[in-house]
Amino acid sequence: MIESNLHIKLYYNIILTFFLIGMFSVIGTQAQNIEVVAEKGDGIYRLLTRNGLSAAEYMDTFIQMNKERLGKENSLYAGRKYRLPGKTEEIAVSSGTRMVRHEIFGKEFENVNLIDDKLKGAVYYLVAGHGGPDPGAVGRYNNWQLCEDEYAYDVTLRLARNLIQHGALVYMITRDPNDGIRNDSYLKADKDEICYPDSRIPINQLRRLKQRTEAVNQIYSNHRGSFQRMIALHVDSRSHGENIDVFFYHDRQSKTGRKAAITLKNKFQQKYDLHQPGRGYSGTVSDRNLYVVRNSYPVAVYIELGNINHRRDQQRFIISSNRQALANWLFEGMVDDFKENK
Ligand SMILES: [Zn+2]
């Protein structure tokens, strides 16, 4: 049974109950709401708003759901956990497969089978570069215009899906309401991307970067104590002659950021050695003064996936299985990062 999810919000906490009774297998589904801790001074309105929920829409449900946990006149106790409405997804269970549905992945990919829990406890903020009025770097390929924001977004979605399949909690910060994962070579550019939870993306660069960083930082405190990472995905543009490998950047101050970046880079090194021996891999890890990295509360890694103007690098983007491979390798690197640095 799949419930239509109007909120296309990508953070569901899922608990699955699977009963086997005697010779019959009784398949149970249960969705559990996500819980957040109230901070000092929080009222219901503030708690809901901070979590991207409209107070007008969810106030009554919230009170109902949390009846026993509320104080006088429906006040909140700081430090106490509250259940958030509208944050769950009905789970479809059939013959042992566990599924969740996320509309953001598009019709073809919205049903996500849950494979294991190896990333349980990890929280990721995925920020696809640019979007809205800003296409980012634009490359040419035959008669096509390749826009950075579309290709970065597609890889980001694929990465998000991988992470969810293994139990991570994922926030898609850049979001496109109608472009799911696409297998086309040419990803048509549009301007309707928004910033989590549903803000229009401004043209002004600094305001845009500030907006997405604040979106991340606002949720961060809800997961204090958890393993958290902000991952920004971009595609570089340089002169036509210059092919580049995948580059990883971290904040100069952040030792963990550097460690995480190195772990990811090593994964790419390993993969290239395996799949294209002799090719050589010259991707690097370095610190760089980038607004979103410097100002993000969670440990951040900023990744350039290639040069959108270079003929060979372009193959990395226009072939959808290559975009999937990028997402898979990033995912594997992130699993290592979780194991090593949590
Ligand atoms: Zn960019």
Residues whose N, C-alpha, C, O or C-beta is under 5 A from the ligand:
A	BS01	ZN	G129 G136 H234 V235
